[in-house]
């Protein structure tokens, strides 16, 4: 089963805010104030986030463009405030009307190696989203430590721990969440994926995993997952597999191979290339398509409002 953070009622929200730090309640109360029933939740709308990379330090500012081999000159590195980035993304998601019933964080919740302190800060920042009635689903990334995250989720039963993969069945499409946290899916998970797709061949499927399935062509060279070719072959053989969504490369990119769309989600908190977009994606599902709109946290970015469409049916 994947890691699922269910909605919080007001009492749970206040209790969790106090447990994680009083500032969480004060900073987040305005976000959660609207009654979630008055706004409404749309089962055909999903907010897509990736690479939040939250630090244990709520004031951490990180130069995402500064890495070994970066083409950005020493005096031109751009930095972002990590916690503010996720907080602003949360505000944008909560402001949608109707609100999405689901939100997916596609890997790398943490900045370092997934310490309990990092996850406490992550849970503090996403609490307003849960208080707004939205269910959060988390896939595992290479910066995540599932054991440390499990420790902070007492409602997660032990038998649901292990491989974090499952299917979210929505009216117009099935969302399949995969566990690529170790850089590969493995034969067992690939067989599981094939079985899930074959058993649900009557409905289009959108597949989510943290790792890129092939080498990144963007600013920072990143190898694809080790069994990426096997994944792509499996998806190419099944017409109901309409798209694979991934993070890891911190870029907003789009490809298509026959019926399969490949959506590279941008990072929420920082980016590898100078001037690159960072933010989240609003996905609206219809009987025929998944309509994607990029919400840049810098509203003046040239790609803010960029739209892509994933066809859910062959024409």
ABEGO torsion letter per residue (X at the ends): XBBBBBBBBAAAAAAAAAAAEAAAAAAAAAAAABBAAAAEBBAABBBBBBGAGBBABAABBBBAABBBGBABBAAABBBBBAAAAAAAAAAAAAABOBBBABBBBBEGABABAGBAAAAAAAAAAAAAAAAAGBBBBBBBBAABBAAAAAAABAABBAAABEBBBBBBBBAABBBBBBBAAAGBAEAAAAAAAAAAAAAAAABBBBBBBABBABBBABABBBBBBAAAAAAAAAAAABAABABBBBBGAGBBBBBBBEABBBBBBBBAABBABBGBBBEBBBBBBBAABBBBBBBBABAABAABGBBBBBBABBX
